[in-house]
Amino acid sequence: AQSVTQLGSHVSVSEGALVLLRCNYSSSVPPYLFWYVQYPNQGLQLLLKYTSAATLVKGINGFEAEFKKSETSFHLTKPSAHMSDAAEYFCAVTQWNFGSGTKLNVKP
Amino acid sequence: DAGVTQSPTHLIKTRGQQVTLRCSPISGHKSVSWYQQVLGQGPQFIFQYYEKEERGRGNFPDRFSARQFPNYSSELNVNALLLGDSALYLCASSLGEGRKAFFGQGTRLTVV
């Protein structure tokens, strides 16, 4: 079975600070891993996708994620938070198994 | 290019009624997936269709059914609605499994 666990349902950072959203996965086979962002009352938008080509994956809007097999992790980071990053972020393994989400709040 | 379109955007139904939600994928996409997102939770996978055949089914009761048409559009049907069916229903299309999925803005279903 494949699943993901997102640690922290709410994360709050100051504008300009590092963003770190945590995701751990469980998979018996090499996984496809995804990060999505959801703004209020909207669908999901793909930020980035891991497909085993490279362990560090760069996505849109300055986000990146690093695949660490030894830690079964795929944490999402952004060096400097912007107010427009405030949204809910979902980690997923395959297209079918989503985490419960992390709401990111960015303080001015 | 048009993205994934879902209709209606909002609807309100009464317990016990039936509802049909519609999804038009991006042109050229043959895979459509449906998800239920209850407020405060992540999307839960309901169905995937590829080339008009069901390729995956999540842990939902038989009250939920879907189909994909020759033009690759899709419908999700839910019978005997329960209050717990109130959610945002998302449709996503892609070229196939493992490929980038594009989501519609969803249909907000409220069951009263």
Backbone of each chain as ProteinMPNN parsed JSONL, in Angstrom:
{"seq_chain_A": "AQSVTQLGSHVSVSEGALVLLRCNYSSSVPPYLFWYVQYPNQGLQLLLKYTSAATLVKGINGFEAEFKKSETSFHLTKPSAHMSDAAEYFCAVTQWNFGSGTKLNVKP", "coords_chain_A": {"N_chain_A": [[0.846, -1.193, 0.0], [0.393, 2.272, -0.645], [1.063, 5.387, 0.825], [0.897, 8.701, 2.279], [2.153, 10.902, 4.784], [1.604, 13.948, 6.213], [3.288, 16.143, 8.173], [2.194, 18.292, 10.574], [-0.491, 20.27, 10.47], [-0.901, 22.926, 10.219], [1.208, 25.571, 9.361], [3.116, 28.383, 10.141], [4.81, 31.161, 8.936], [7.061, 33.955, 8.71], [7.014, 36.603, 6.325], [9.489, 36.304, 3.878], [10.932, 34.452, 5.272], [12.247, 31.064, 5.606], [10.453, 28.424, 4.103], [9.248, 25.327, 5.106], [7.75, 22.386, 4.513], [6.567, 19.338, 5.596], [6.718, 15.95, 4.473], [6.214, 12.532, 4.572], [6.503, 9.352, 3.105], [5.037, 6.181, 2.3], [5.822, 3.373, 0.61], [5.994, 0.472, -1.339], [7.198, 0.206, -3.695], [9.28, 1.964, -6.075], [8.355, 5.267, -5.804], [5.998, 7.536, -7.396], [5.978, 10.875, -6.606], [4.294, 13.775, -5.508], [3.751, 17.299, -5.13], [1.14, 19.475, -4.418], [-0.629, 22.6, -4.661], [-3.296, 24.359, -3.181], [-5.469, 26.945, -3.532], [-7.921, 28.951, -1.806], [-11.197, 27.774, -2.411], [-10.609, 26.699, -4.874], [-9.336, 24.411, -7.381], [-6.678, 21.917, -7.383], [-3.241, 22.67, -7.936], [-0.411, 21.602, -9.631], [2.726, 21.634, -8.106], [5.252, 20.406, -8.171], [6.962, 17.371, -9.209], [8.205, 14.163, -8.502], [10.093, 11.775, -10.154], [12.123, 9.972, -10.081], [14.237, 10.735, -11.637], [15.905, 12.736, -10.658], [17.06, 13.6, -7.423], [16.655, 16.047, -6.23], [14.116, 18.174, -6.81], [12.917, 20.73, -8.752], [10.337, 23.127, -8.68], [7.436, 25.08, -9.553], [7.042, 28.615, -8.855], [9.243, 29.004, -7.184], [9.526, 26.892, -5.417], [10.924, 23.836, -4.159], [11.745, 20.349, -3.779], [13.164, 17.651, -1.971], [13.979, 14.346, -2.515], [14.416, 11.803, -0.276], [15.389, 8.745, 0.123], [16.336, 7.147, 2.219], [15.173, 8.282, 4.407], [12.579, 8.177, 3.78], [11.287, 10.495, 2.859], [9.929, 13.547, 1.52], [10.206, 16.424, 1.527], [8.968, 19.756, 1.203], [10.319, 22.847, 0.206], [11.016, 26.383, 0.357], [13.065, 29.099, -0.138], [12.45, 31.76, 0.61], [9.63, 33.083, 1.883], [6.62, 34.303, 0.44], [3.858, 36.542, 0.566], [1.867, 35.697, -1.155], [2.147, 32.991, -1.119], [0.567, 31.855, 0.762], [-1.582, 29.313, 1.38], [-3.058, 26.041, 0.947], [-1.23, 23.06, 1.11], [-0.586, 20.012, -0.469], [0.781, 16.813, -0.264], [1.386, 13.984, -2.302], [1.372, 10.515, -3.107], [1.7, 8.665, -5.928], [-1.034, 9.39, -8.148], [-3.182, 9.102, -6.641], [-3.2, 8.957, -3.889], [-3.424, 11.069, -1.397], [-2.038, 13.306, 1.039], [-3.143, 14.731, 4.173], [-2.896, 17.415, 4.113], [-1.319, 20.662, 4.535], [-1.74, 23.752, 5.913], [-0.464, 26.782, 4.977], [0.47, 29.706, 6.486], [1.369, 33.028, 5.977], [3.0, 35.556, 7.524], [3.015, 39.115, 7.635]], "CA_chain_A": [[0.0, 0.0, 0.0], [1.129, 3.525, -0.709], [0.405, 6.451, 1.572], [1.749, 9.803, 2.703], [1.83, 11.57, 6.037], [2.096, 15.312, 6.274], [3.476, 16.53, 9.569], [1.813, 19.682, 10.795], [-1.646, 20.678, 9.661], [-0.761, 24.371, 10.035], [2.551, 26.122, 9.494], [3.1, 29.834, 10.021], [6.143, 31.74, 8.773], [7.084, 35.374, 8.378], [7.393, 36.89, 4.943], [10.932, 36.299, 3.711], [11.534, 33.324, 5.996], [12.253, 29.759, 4.949], [9.265, 27.578, 4.196], [9.532, 23.894, 5.135], [6.546, 21.585, 4.71], [7.091, 17.974, 5.693], [5.944, 14.843, 3.907], [6.828, 11.215, 4.575], [5.713, 8.449, 2.29], [5.162, 4.744, 2.475], [5.605, 2.747, -0.686], [6.784, -0.742, -1.519], [7.848, 0.308, -5.005], [9.716, 3.359, -6.293], [7.108, 6.04, -5.893], [5.811, 8.853, -7.964], [5.617, 11.774, -5.515], [3.822, 15.055, -5.994], [3.269, 18.359, -4.251], [0.129, 20.326, -5.017], [-1.079, 23.744, -3.881], [-4.711, 24.668, -3.364], [-5.924, 28.227, -3.01], [-9.318, 28.841, -1.364], [-12.279, 27.581, -3.38], [-10.069, 26.344, -6.185], [-8.787, 23.071, -7.519], [-5.271, 21.762, -7.044], [-2.272, 22.989, -8.973], [0.824, 20.859, -9.402], [3.942, 22.41, -7.866], [6.391, 19.636, -8.665], [6.752, 15.929, -9.288], [9.408, 13.339, -8.466], [9.935, 10.556, -10.947], [13.384, 9.243, -9.922], [15.297, 11.267, -12.507], [16.816, 13.516, -9.82], [16.519, 13.618, -6.055], [16.211, 17.411, -5.945], [13.157, 18.533, -7.838], [12.529, 22.148, -8.724], [8.985, 23.327, -9.154], [7.043, 26.439, -9.882], [6.948, 29.6, -7.772], [10.415, 28.962, -6.322], [9.504, 25.726, -4.531], [11.667, 22.646, -4.507], [11.599, 19.255, -2.822], [14.248, 16.686, -2.049], [13.602, 12.963, -2.248], [15.402, 11.105, 0.549], [14.893, 7.377, 0.261], [16.688, 6.608, 3.535], [14.252, 8.86, 5.384], [11.244, 8.106, 3.142], [10.738, 11.839, 2.962], [9.854, 14.373, 0.304], [9.829, 17.704, 2.111], [8.859, 20.898, 0.293], [10.963, 24.03, 0.76], [11.156, 27.606, -0.424], [14.004, 29.894, 0.666], [11.922, 33.024, 1.093], [8.182, 33.057, 1.735], [5.922, 35.494, -0.051], [2.463, 36.562, 1.022], [1.049, 34.946, -2.108], [2.318, 31.54, -0.893], [-0.427, 31.391, 1.73], [-2.479, 28.366, 0.715], [-2.936, 24.704, 1.511], [-0.315, 22.262, 0.308], [-0.828, 18.572, -0.361], [1.725, 15.843, -0.776], [0.671, 12.806, -2.802], [2.14, 9.42, -3.706], [0.895, 8.402, -7.125], [-2.035, 10.453, -8.291], [-4.392, 8.658, -5.989], [-3.092, 8.938, -2.433], [-3.058, 12.398, -0.943], [-1.948, 13.575, 2.461], [-4.251, 15.507, 4.741], [-2.684, 18.822, 3.815], [-0.722, 21.623, 5.473], [-2.091, 25.139, 5.593], [0.646, 27.696, 5.186], [0.131, 31.097, 6.757], [2.542, 33.889, 5.851], [2.779, 36.786, 8.288], [3.785, 40.248, 7.093]], "C_chain_A": [[0.879, 1.24, 0.0], [0.352, 4.606, 0.02], [1.403, 7.545, 1.887], [1.234, 10.36, 4.014], [2.443, 12.949, 6.01], [2.127, 15.734, 7.737], [3.177, 18.008, 9.733], [0.67, 20.084, 9.894], [-1.609, 22.18, 9.38], [0.698, 24.762, 10.265], [2.457, 27.628, 9.274], [4.538, 30.339, 9.946], [5.993, 33.224, 8.508], [7.487, 35.542, 6.922], [8.909, 36.993, 4.865], [11.631, 35.149, 4.401], [11.46, 32.048, 5.166], [10.924, 29.046, 5.168], [9.711, 26.121, 4.156], [8.24, 23.166, 5.467], [6.957, 20.125, 4.595], [6.13, 16.929, 5.131], [6.776, 13.57, 4.001], [5.91, 10.251, 3.847], [5.958, 7.002, 2.69], [4.848, 4.113, 1.133], [6.52, 1.543, -0.822], [7.519, -0.748, -2.858], [8.339, 1.742, -5.167], [8.511, 4.24, -6.581], [7.162, 7.193, -6.897], [5.349, 9.735, -6.796], [5.301, 13.148, -6.082], [3.604, 16.024, -4.834], [2.299, 19.22, -5.051], [-0.157, 21.496, -4.081], [-2.551, 23.995, -4.202], [-5.025, 26.006, -2.704], [-7.407, 28.111, -2.675], [-10.3, 28.743, -2.518], [-11.772, 27.293, -4.794], [-9.617, 24.889, -6.191], [-7.316, 23.061, -7.161], [-4.386, 22.092, -8.238], [-0.967, 22.272, -8.646], [1.998, 21.805, -9.215], [5.158, 21.698, -8.449], [6.102, 18.152, -8.543], [8.098, 15.227, -9.273], [9.155, 12.051, -9.245], [11.214, 9.744, -11.0], [14.497, 9.741, -10.832], [16.335, 12.041, -11.705], [16.211, 13.611, -8.436], [16.059, 15.005, -5.643], [15.353, 17.87, -7.104], [12.781, 19.998, -7.685], [11.145, 22.295, -9.335], [8.71, 24.774, -9.491], [7.065, 27.319, -8.632], [8.095, 29.516, -6.769], [10.467, 27.8, -5.347], [10.4, 24.617, -5.071], [11.46, 21.594, -3.43], [12.724, 18.26, -3.05], [13.747, 15.311, -1.649], [14.734, 12.303, -1.466], [14.859, 9.702, 0.843], [15.157, 6.831, 1.657], [15.745, 7.109, 4.622], [12.797, 8.743, 4.927], [10.545, 9.453, 3.235], [10.781, 12.558, 1.624], [9.375, 15.741, 0.752], [9.879, 18.825, 1.075], [9.495, 22.122, 0.948], [10.891, 25.187, -0.228], [12.006, 28.546, 0.419], [13.374, 31.126, 1.313], [10.417, 33.086, 0.829], [7.647, 34.4, 1.249], [4.479, 35.406, 0.395], [1.569, 35.71, 0.13], [1.198, 33.431, -1.953], [1.306, 30.985, 0.102], [-1.489, 30.57, 1.016], [-2.382, 27.04, 1.472], [-2.128, 23.847, 0.553], [-0.537, 20.784, 0.601], [0.313, 17.796, -0.992], [0.936, 14.625, -1.229], [1.673, 11.781, -3.31], [1.235, 8.769, -4.723], [-0.111, 9.532, -7.245], [-3.231, 10.193, -7.386], [-4.369, 8.744, -4.471], [-2.525, 10.252, -1.929], [-2.905, 12.424, 0.57], [-3.095, 14.466, 2.897], [-4.061, 17.004, 4.587], [-2.032, 19.615, 4.928], [-1.104, 23.022, 5.018], [-0.925, 26.034, 5.967], [0.109, 29.109, 5.374], [1.418, 31.916, 6.679], [2.229, 35.22, 6.52], [3.612, 37.928, 7.708], [4.898, 40.687, 8.031]], "O_chain_A": [[1.969, 1.25, 0.573], [-0.862, 4.731, -0.141], [2.613, 7.344, 1.775], [0.042, 10.298, 4.314], [3.647, 13.105, 5.81], [1.117, 15.683, 8.438], [3.816, 18.862, 9.118], [0.845, 20.222, 8.683], [-2.214, 22.65, 8.416], [1.329, 24.338, 11.233], [1.802, 28.09, 8.34], [5.375, 29.994, 10.779], [4.92, 33.691, 8.126], [8.213, 34.719, 6.365], [9.54, 37.675, 5.672], [12.807, 34.895, 4.141], [10.729, 31.957, 4.179], [10.355, 29.064, 6.259], [10.468, 25.726, 3.269], [7.701, 23.307, 6.565], [7.608, 19.722, 3.63], [4.913, 17.015, 5.293], [7.922, 13.543, 3.553], [4.687, 10.331, 3.963], [6.954, 6.666, 3.33], [3.76, 4.289, 0.585], [7.694, 1.602, -0.456], [8.361, -1.61, -3.111], [7.866, 2.641, -4.471], [7.743, 3.973, -7.505], [8.225, 7.738, -7.197], [4.42, 9.367, -6.077], [5.953, 13.62, -7.012], [3.311, 15.616, -3.71], [2.575, 19.634, -6.177], [0.044, 21.402, -2.87], [-2.985, 23.859, -5.345], [-4.872, 26.178, -1.494], [-8.086, 27.241, -3.221], [-10.245, 29.518, -3.472], [-12.436, 27.61, -5.781], [-9.53, 24.235, -5.152], [-6.77, 24.061, -6.694], [-4.736, 21.829, -9.388], [-0.481, 22.331, -7.517], [2.246, 22.673, -10.053], [5.984, 22.305, -9.13], [5.153, 17.727, -7.884], [9.029, 15.65, -9.958], [8.167, 11.348, -9.036], [11.371, 8.905, -11.887], [15.604, 9.204, -10.791], [17.521, 12.006, -12.034], [14.991, 13.692, -8.288], [15.172, 15.138, -4.8], [15.814, 17.944, -8.243], [12.376, 20.439, -6.61], [10.821, 21.684, -10.353], [9.622, 25.578, -9.686], [7.101, 26.825, -7.506], [7.933, 29.919, -5.617], [11.38, 27.734, -4.523], [10.601, 24.485, -6.279], [11.053, 21.905, -2.311], [13.175, 18.056, -4.177], [13.165, 15.134, -0.579], [15.872, 12.249, -1.933], [13.99, 9.515, 1.695], [14.313, 6.136, 2.224], [15.544, 6.441, 5.635], [11.889, 9.175, 5.636], [9.383, 9.549, 3.631], [11.558, 12.22, 0.731], [8.275, 16.169, 0.403], [10.731, 18.829, 0.187], [9.237, 22.402, 2.118], [10.734, 25.013, -1.436], [11.691, 28.767, 1.588], [13.726, 31.491, 2.435], [9.988, 33.135, -0.324], [8.153, 35.466, 1.598], [3.943, 34.314, 0.581], [0.627, 35.078, 0.606], [0.463, 32.669, -2.58], [1.201, 29.77, 0.264], [-2.206, 31.076, 0.152], [-1.711, 26.94, 2.499], [-2.319, 23.902, -0.662], [-0.659, 20.367, 1.752], [0.75, 18.089, -2.106], [-0.069, 14.269, -0.613], [2.704, 12.142, -3.879], [0.117, 8.367, -4.4], [-0.035, 10.519, -6.513], [-4.182, 10.974, -7.367], [-5.413, 8.617, -3.83], [-1.325, 10.516, -2.018], [-3.556, 11.665, 1.289], [-3.912, 14.896, 2.083], [-4.965, 17.781, 4.897], [-2.169, 19.291, 6.108], [-0.829, 23.423, 3.887], [-0.461, 26.046, 7.107], [-0.613, 29.633, 4.526], [2.437, 31.534, 7.254], [1.299, 35.922, 6.122], [4.77, 37.735, 7.337], [5.632, 41.625, 7.72]]}, "seq_chain_B": "DAGVTQSPTHLIKTRGQQVTLRCSPISGHKSVSWYQQVLGQGPQFIFQYYEKEERGRGNFPDRFSARQFPNYSSELNVNALLLGDSALYLCASSLGEGRKAFFGQGTRLTVV", "coords_chain_B": {"N_chain_B": [[-5.707, 27.492, -24.386], [-8.396, 25.537, -23.152], [-8.867, 24.654, -19.758], [-9.443, 21.978, -17.41], [-12.831, 21.515, -17.105], [-15.592, 21.772, -14.938], [-18.942, 21.0, -14.099], [-22.071, 21.31, -12.345], [-20.894, 24.365, -10.696], [-21.649, 24.788, -8.109], [-24.031, 23.112, -6.058], [-27.062, 22.261, -4.392], [-28.498, 19.64, -2.672], [-31.06, 17.389, -1.497], [-31.162, 15.022, 1.178], [-31.157, 11.625, 0.176], [-31.669, 12.128, -2.465], [-30.487, 12.027, -5.911], [-27.46, 12.755, -7.688], [-25.692, 14.189, -10.44], [-22.529, 14.842, -11.602], [-20.39, 16.661, -13.762], [-17.596, 16.509, -16.016], [-15.202, 17.909, -18.127], [-12.379, 17.037, -19.82], [-9.014, 18.268, -20.456], [-8.25, 18.975, -23.823], [-7.22, 16.191, -25.67], [-6.427, 14.737, -23.503], [-6.833, 11.563, -22.092], [-7.356, 10.365, -19.752], [-9.293, 10.471, -16.855], [-9.878, 11.415, -13.56], [-11.61, 11.182, -10.454], [-12.222, 12.873, -7.378], [-13.028, 13.173, -3.919], [-13.279, 15.815, -1.719], [-13.533, 16.484, 1.446], [-14.329, 19.094, 3.686], [-11.49, 20.486, 5.129], [-9.904, 18.294, 4.791], [-7.686, 16.139, 2.87], [-7.821, 15.408, -0.687], [-9.763, 12.571, -1.575], [-9.438, 9.668, -3.38], [-11.71, 8.591, -5.873], [-12.523, 7.454, -8.424], [-10.813, 6.317, -11.393], [-10.714, 6.747, -14.866], [-9.691, 5.558, -17.999], [-9.382, 5.816, -21.394], [-12.101, 5.234, -21.584], [-12.497, 3.109, -19.927], [-12.799, 1.75, -16.641], [-10.148, 2.196, -14.467], [-9.327, 2.334, -11.933], [-10.471, 2.292, -8.558], [-11.561, 3.864, -5.662], [-12.09, 3.594, -2.076], [-15.078, 3.686, -1.829], [-18.649, 3.61, -1.403], [-21.114, 1.629, -3.259], [-22.979, 3.408, -4.068], [-21.782, 5.378, -5.406], [-20.91, 6.039, -8.701], [-19.482, 6.059, -11.994], [-18.74, 7.181, -15.322], [-17.14, 7.241, -18.533], [-17.172, 9.01, -21.513], [-17.178, 8.656, -25.187], [-15.93, 11.003, -26.075], [-14.206, 11.493, -24.078], [-15.067, 12.974, -21.925], [-16.573, 13.003, -18.65], [-18.819, 11.626, -16.218], [-19.877, 11.752, -12.847], [-21.84, 9.974, -10.702], [-23.946, 10.046, -7.912], [-25.927, 8.263, -5.805], [-28.818, 8.172, -3.592], [-28.235, 10.236, -1.633], [-26.294, 11.24, 1.191], [-25.863, 13.165, 4.204], [-23.164, 13.245, 4.74], [-22.016, 13.192, 2.276], [-21.575, 15.688, 1.449], [-19.313, 17.848, 0.043], [-16.355, 18.989, -1.718], [-16.087, 18.147, -5.008], [-13.686, 16.976, -7.064], [-12.301, 16.929, -10.295], [-9.831, 15.518, -12.347], [-7.642, 15.617, -15.136], [-5.436, 13.829, -17.331], [-2.685, 12.799, -19.439], [-2.185, 10.181, -18.974], [-1.545, 7.483, -16.614], [0.625, 8.444, -14.019], [1.391, 10.64, -15.321], [1.391, 14.247, -15.532], [-1.236, 15.666, -13.717], [-4.087, 17.631, -14.24], [-6.204, 19.736, -12.534], [-9.689, 20.479, -12.226], [-11.802, 23.202, -11.065], [-13.634, 22.236, -9.394], [-16.733, 20.913, -8.026], [-18.962, 22.078, -5.742], [-20.762, 20.353, -3.531], [-23.588, 20.376, -1.572], [-25.39, 18.712, 0.813], [-28.519, 18.623, 2.217]], "CA_chain_B": [[-6.352, 26.183, -24.275], [-9.267, 25.41, -22.002], [-8.435, 23.693, -18.759], [-10.475, 21.024, -17.027], [-14.04, 22.236, -16.697], [-16.55, 20.975, -14.183], [-20.243, 21.631, -13.915], [-22.119, 22.734, -12.02], [-19.877, 24.772, -9.727], [-22.258, 24.579, -6.803], [-25.411, 22.662, -6.029], [-27.613, 21.835, -3.118], [-29.428, 18.524, -2.829], [-31.675, 16.883, -0.275], [-30.846, 13.633, 1.488], [-31.917, 10.633, -0.566], [-31.692, 12.434, -3.894], [-29.381, 11.595, -6.749], [-26.79, 13.883, -8.32], [-24.738, 13.902, -11.517], [-21.512, 15.868, -11.78], [-19.797, 16.517, -15.084], [-16.207, 16.933, -16.16], [-14.625, 17.897, -19.468], [-10.919, 17.072, -19.671], [-8.237, 19.028, -21.413], [-8.229, 18.323, -25.127], [-6.106, 15.261, -25.839], [-6.282, 13.912, -22.301], [-7.723, 10.413, -22.143], [-7.552, 9.874, -18.387], [-10.046, 11.341, -15.951], [-9.986, 10.899, -12.197], [-12.529, 11.898, -9.566], [-11.822, 12.91, -5.982], [-13.906, 13.842, -2.975], [-12.518, 16.541, -0.71], [-14.339, 16.978, 2.55], [-13.737, 20.299, 4.261], [-10.424, 20.265, 6.092], [-9.174, 17.055, 4.517], [-7.104, 16.009, 1.546], [-8.679, 14.717, -1.658], [-9.856, 11.112, -1.515], [-9.632, 9.137, -4.725], [-12.957, 7.852, -6.064], [-12.441, 6.653, -9.643], [-10.052, 6.746, -12.549], [-11.073, 6.177, -16.156], [-8.744, 5.775, -19.099], [-9.923, 5.266, -22.635], [-13.485, 4.807, -21.347], [-12.557, 1.947, -19.039], [-12.44, 2.019, -15.26], [-8.803, 1.706, -14.189], [-9.085, 2.351, -10.502], [-11.627, 2.647, -7.739], [-11.224, 4.062, -4.262], [-12.919, 2.939, -1.076], [-16.372, 4.366, -1.755], [-19.766, 2.657, -1.562], [-21.66, 1.441, -4.602], [-23.819, 4.559, -4.427], [-20.958, 6.195, -6.294], [-20.596, 5.41, -9.976], [-18.981, 7.024, -12.97], [-18.518, 6.665, -16.664], [-16.415, 8.129, -19.44], [-17.798, 8.984, -22.829], [-16.218, 8.585, -26.297], [-15.142, 12.244, -26.194], [-13.387, 11.47, -22.862], [-15.703, 13.637, -20.795], [-16.944, 12.017, -17.636], [-19.846, 11.942, -15.225], [-19.877, 11.068, -11.566], [-23.195, 9.88, -10.157], [-24.063, 9.619, -6.52], [-27.32, 7.958, -5.464], [-29.2, 8.107, -2.167], [-27.296, 11.149, -0.981], [-26.228, 11.369, 2.639], [-25.269, 14.432, 4.627], [-21.72, 13.092, 4.668], [-21.532, 13.337, 0.899], [-21.277, 17.102, 1.234], [-17.871, 17.964, -0.19], [-15.911, 19.502, -3.008], [-15.762, 17.031, -5.882], [-12.677, 17.421, -8.014], [-11.993, 16.108, -11.462], [-8.505, 15.789, -12.891], [-7.362, 14.895, -16.375], [-4.024, 13.683, -17.669], [-2.439, 11.972, -20.611], [-2.188, 8.8, -18.529], [-1.057, 7.27, -15.251], [1.965, 8.942, -13.753], [1.601, 11.905, -16.025], [0.909, 15.408, -14.791], [-2.687, 15.783, -13.659], [-4.612, 18.991, -14.183], [-7.461, 19.688, -11.802], [-10.706, 21.498, -12.375], [-12.032, 23.972, -9.852], [-14.475, 21.452, -8.502], [-18.167, 21.137, -7.792], [-19.266, 22.088, -4.3], [-22.059, 19.707, -3.283], [-24.111, 20.471, -0.211], [-26.562, 17.865, 1.024], [-29.248, 19.135, 3.392]], "C_chain_B": [[-7.218, 26.128, -23.034], [-8.699, 24.376, -21.053], [-9.531, 22.685, -18.523], [-11.691, 21.808, -16.538], [-15.014, 21.286, -16.026], [-17.854, 21.75, -14.06], [-21.161, 20.726, -13.118], [-21.012, 23.099, -11.028], [-20.368, 24.565, -8.301], [-23.626, 23.933, -7.0], [-25.788, 22.173, -4.649], [-28.648, 20.76, -3.385], [-29.953, 18.117, -1.459], [-31.261, 15.434, -0.063], [-31.754, 12.681, 0.713], [-31.976, 10.897, -2.063], [-30.467, 11.872, -4.602], [-28.765, 12.822, -7.409], [-25.835, 13.384, -9.402], [-23.811, 15.088, -11.683], [-20.788, 15.592, -13.089], [-18.404, 17.12, -15.16], [-15.787, 16.83, -17.618], [-13.125, 18.023, -19.347], [-10.277, 18.025, -20.664], [-8.185, 18.245, -22.724], [-6.991, 17.443, -25.263], [-5.863, 14.37, -24.633], [-7.315, 12.791, -22.324], [-8.019, 9.843, -20.759], [-8.275, 10.919, -17.56], [-10.143, 10.656, -14.601], [-10.921, 11.782, -11.399], [-12.052, 11.764, -8.123], [-12.917, 13.595, -5.174], [-13.027, 14.528, -1.934], [-13.482, 17.129, 0.311], [-13.594, 18.134, 3.198], [-12.69, 19.946, 5.313], [-9.609, 19.009, 5.875], [-8.56, 17.096, 3.127], [-8.058, 15.301, 0.609], [-8.619, 13.203, -1.466], [-10.223, 10.595, -2.901], [-10.911, 8.321, -4.812], [-12.828, 6.89, -7.255], [-11.364, 7.207, -10.563], [-10.567, 6.013, -13.781], [-9.999, 6.537, -17.173], [-9.293, 5.082, -20.322], [-11.275, 4.579, -22.386], [-13.613, 3.575, -20.464], [-12.137, 2.346, -17.62], [-11.081, 1.38, -14.963], [-8.49, 1.687, -12.699], [-10.318, 2.807, -9.764], [-11.148, 2.781, -6.302], [-12.224, 3.375, -3.351], [-14.204, 3.727, -0.849], [-17.487, 3.352, -1.994], [-20.295, 2.637, -2.993], [-22.623, 2.553, -5.015], [-23.081, 5.495, -5.39], [-20.677, 5.402, -7.574], [-20.135, 6.488, -10.948], [-18.911, 6.356, -14.328], [-17.759, 7.707, -17.466], [-16.968, 7.931, -20.829], [-16.74, 8.944, -23.941], [-15.394, 9.849, -26.473], [-14.275, 12.478, -24.945], [-13.937, 12.325, -21.725], [-16.226, 12.572, -19.84], [-18.063, 12.545, -16.76], [-19.626, 11.116, -13.973], [-21.301, 11.117, -11.034], [-23.134, 9.416, -8.705], [-25.545, 9.457, -6.214], [-27.542, 8.033, -3.959], [-28.286, 8.967, -1.305], [-27.447, 11.168, 0.533], [-25.615, 12.722, 2.98], [-23.754, 14.405, 4.485], [-21.145, 13.163, 3.27], [-21.244, 14.789, 0.562], [-19.772, 17.293, 1.152], [-17.631, 18.729, -1.478], [-15.502, 18.296, -3.846], [-14.87, 17.549, -7.009], [-12.508, 16.4, -9.123], [-10.596, 16.503, -11.936], [-8.328, 15.019, -14.182], [-5.861, 14.851, -16.616], [-3.908, 12.847, -18.933], [-2.438, 10.486, -20.243], [-1.613, 8.702, -17.135], [0.385, 7.745, -15.113], [2.278, 10.241, -14.45], [0.982, 13.045, -15.214], [-0.609, 15.5, -14.873], [-3.079, 17.247, -13.515], [-6.0, 18.922, -13.562], [-8.409, 20.799, -12.238], [-10.919, 22.206, -11.052], [-13.029, 23.299, -8.916], [-15.936, 21.83, -8.524], [-18.399, 21.031, -6.295], [-20.664, 21.543, -4.112], [-22.415, 19.861, -1.81], [-25.369, 19.623, -0.129], [-27.237, 18.297, 2.32], [-30.388, 18.179, 3.782]], "O_chain_B": [[-6.822, 26.618, -21.976], [-8.132, 23.365, -21.468], [-10.445, 22.547, -19.336], [-11.578, 22.661, -15.657], [-15.233, 20.161, -16.475], [-17.868, 22.974, -13.935], [-21.049, 19.503, -13.2], [-20.275, 22.224, -10.574], [-19.599, 24.212, -7.407], [-24.297, 24.186, -8.0], [-24.95, 21.736, -3.86], [-29.551, 20.93, -4.204], [-29.381, 18.448, -0.42], [-31.036, 14.703, -1.027], [-32.961, 12.901, 0.608], [-32.293, 9.999, -2.844], [-29.552, 11.325, -3.985], [-29.454, 13.811, -7.662], [-25.25, 12.307, -9.291], [-24.265, 16.215, -11.884], [-20.596, 14.44, -13.476], [-18.077, 18.089, -14.475], [-15.988, 15.801, -18.264], [-12.634, 19.022, -18.822], [-10.923, 18.517, -21.589], [-8.088, 17.018, -22.73], [-5.869, 17.881, -25.01], [-5.169, 13.358, -24.734], [-8.504, 13.023, -22.542], [-8.842, 8.938, -20.618], [-7.917, 12.097, -17.564], [-10.452, 9.468, -14.513], [-11.014, 12.986, -11.641], [-11.557, 10.719, -7.699], [-13.63, 14.469, -5.668], [-12.145, 13.906, -1.343], [-14.149, 18.134, 0.064], [-12.364, 18.141, 3.247], [-12.963, 19.208, 6.26], [-8.727, 18.688, 6.671], [-8.871, 17.968, 2.316], [-9.007, 14.659, 1.058], [-7.553, 12.636, -1.224], [-11.198, 11.038, -3.507], [-11.181, 7.474, -3.961], [-13.0, 5.679, -7.113], [-11.041, 8.394, -10.526], [-10.822, 4.809, -13.741], [-9.479, 7.653, -17.202], [-9.629, 3.899, -20.283], [-11.547, 3.497, -22.905], [-14.713, 3.056, -20.274], [-11.24, 3.167, -17.43], [-10.885, 0.184, -15.178], [-7.503, 1.092, -12.268], [-11.11, 3.603, -10.271], [-10.426, 1.926, -5.79], [-13.105, 2.654, -3.818], [-14.388, 4.353, 0.195], [-17.295, 2.359, -2.696], [-19.974, 3.497, -3.813], [-23.031, 2.629, -6.173], [-23.696, 6.298, -6.092], [-20.26, 4.245, -7.524], [-20.374, 7.677, -10.739], [-19.01, 5.136, -14.455], [-17.739, 8.89, -17.125], [-17.2, 6.802, -21.263], [-15.557, 9.168, -23.685], [-14.27, 9.783, -26.971], [-13.684, 13.546, -24.789], [-13.324, 12.391, -20.659], [-16.308, 11.393, -20.185], [-18.226, 13.753, -16.586], [-19.244, 9.947, -14.03], [-21.894, 12.191, -10.931], [-22.372, 8.52, -8.342], [-26.322, 10.401, -6.347], [-26.603, 7.968, -3.165], [-27.649, 8.481, -0.37], [-28.55, 11.119, 1.077], [-24.94, 13.342, 2.158], [-23.134, 15.415, 4.151], [-19.927, 13.192, 3.094], [-20.717, 15.081, -0.511], [-19.042, 16.944, 2.08], [-18.556, 19.067, -2.216], [-14.654, 17.509, -3.426], [-15.249, 18.426, -7.786], [-12.564, 15.189, -8.91], [-10.233, 17.679, -11.923], [-8.811, 13.894, -14.311], [-5.117, 15.721, -16.164], [-4.88, 12.274, -19.425], [-2.665, 9.633, -21.101], [-1.235, 9.711, -16.538], [1.236, 7.486, -15.964], [3.308, 10.866, -14.197], [0.157, 12.821, -14.328], [-1.192, 15.424, -15.955], [-2.466, 17.997, -12.756], [-6.857, 18.155, -14.001], [-7.986, 21.905, -12.573], [-10.302, 21.864, -10.043], [-13.237, 23.744, -7.787], [-16.321, 22.909, -8.974], [-18.074, 20.022, -5.668], [-21.643, 22.189, -4.485], [-21.632, 19.515, -0.925], [-26.3, 19.8, -0.914], [-26.612, 18.334, 3.38], [-31.111, 18.439, 4.743]]}, "name": "protein", "num_of_chains": 2, "seq": "AQSVTQLGSHVSVSEGALVLLRCNYSSSVPPYLFWYVQYPNQGLQLLLKYTSAATLVKGINGFEAEFKKSETSFHLTKPSAHMSDAAEYFCAVTQWNFGSGTKLNVKPDAGVTQSPTHLIKTRGQQVTLRCSPISGHKSVSWYQQVLGQGPQFIFQYYEKEERGRGNFPDRFSARQFPNYSSELNVNALLLGDSALYLCASSLGEGRKAFFGQGTRLTVV"}
